[in-house]
């Protein structure tokens, strides 16, 4: 969120799914915010910000390493059974 002028706020979102989730709570959030700052003439502008979208490729090996961090016994099981995580 960025203040663009005295009566404007720009809300930047990375994806359409993030906007949908934000839309679910935005009315309550902005109504409370406008009441808190005692300014009901605030204008909200939405802008999709694709530059800051982080895309991460999750491989089977990375998923397995995440599970190993939660349960170290999986590493012993991998050593014993030699899973193919390629």
Buried (B, 14 or more C-beta within 10 A) or exposed (E): EEEEEEEEBBBBBBEEEBBEEEEEEBEEEBEEBBEEEEEEEBEEEEEEEEEEEEEEEEEEEEEBEEEBEEEEEBBEEEEEEEEEEE
